[in-house]
């Protein structure tokens, strides 16, 4: 059974009333998380549609899996920051009532409001003023390591990060995403991945998931290589605003980390996040699927990344 061995926040009476922290980290199991998730879905607080339409499509020897879920039709696009009091200062993500656990002093685990998986979690930095265009730092890797380390071994859990709007983010408050794996494999799960139409930089871990310090060092090295690739593709260094990292995607499993440089969000209405760059594409409706298929999925990924 997939278990999240982390401190669980017990809700009393309703989702708005947070109770005590459990002392035993091993007490938290998947059934508890799913029960809370299902309750929020039933209340209409979290959007999730279990009846997803799945289409497997092969393009240029790559197998893409498209999953259409109406839950994503509710998802907003980046815009003006909300001013409602339940948002933390500077934040555009409402985590009130969605909390799962305080992972570290800097990060909160919460349910995503617009879900492609059951459950679909967010790893949020507590400071609502931190932005999705920033690179990941030591605090991010410490929190990611806490969450990823105890996840059960029956499935391959992963955490992904969409850096910047061109990297596929839809919210500005800095966060990572943790969808529950569900019957699909990402291209880099295979020891040898062939035919990927864009430049990416991967580190495979021979001894299992390294500690957060090593994860940070690996990330900075891969990000440096990705930045150089983007400069070569552009012919000159692209100016970044102060505090802005180059748009990129990160996806981390216990076995590997990949960093992918991004040139733009999408092509002709076919937009890609970190999971889509590895063949798992969540969509809101058949119309968006039609754009992907008309353009050619491999072409879309090559255009939004750095083509090989």
SULCORKA-V982197 format. One record per backbone hydrogen bond with DSSP energy under -0.5 kcal/mol. CO is the residue of the C=O (numbers start at 0). NH is the residue of the N-H. Records with the same first field share a line. If there is no record, write none. Layout:
CO->NH  NH
//
This chain:
1->29
2->4
3->5
7->9  21
9->18
11->13
13->16
15->17
16->11
19->9
22->24
23->26
24->27
26->28
28->31  32
29->33
30->34
31->35
32->36
33->37
34->38
35->39
36->40
37->41
38->42
39->44  45
40->43
45->47
46->114
47->49
49->51
51->53
52->67
54->56  65
56->63
58->61
61->58  63
63->56  65
64->280
65->54
66->68  282
67->52
68->71
69->72
70->73
71->74
83->86
87->90
92->94
94->97  98
97->110
99->8
100->102  108
105->125
106->102  103
107->109  123
108->99  100
109->121
112->46  114
116->118
118->179
119->111
120->177
121->109  123
122->175
123->107
125->127
126->129
129->173
130->133
131->163
132->244
136->140
137->141
138->142
139->143
140->144
141->145
142->146
143->147
144->148
145->149
147->150
154->156
158->251
159->176
160->162  249
161->163
162->247
163->166  168
164->167
171->131
173->124
175->122
176->159
177->120
185->188
186->189
191->193
196->307
200->258
202->256
203->205
204->207
210->214
211->215
212->216
213->217
214->218
215->219
216->220
217->221
218->222
219->223
220->224
221->225
222->226
223->227
224->228
225->229
226->230
227->231
228->232
229->233
230->234
240->243
242->244
246->261
247->162
248->259
249->160
250->257
251->158
254->204
255->252
256->202
257->250
258->200
259->248
264->271
266->269
268->270
269->266
272->276
274->277  279
275->278
277->186
278->64  280
279->281
280->66
282->68
284->288
285->289
286->290
287->291
288->292
289->293
290->294
291->295
295->299
296->300
297->301
298->302
299->303
300->304
303->262  263
304->306
305->198
//
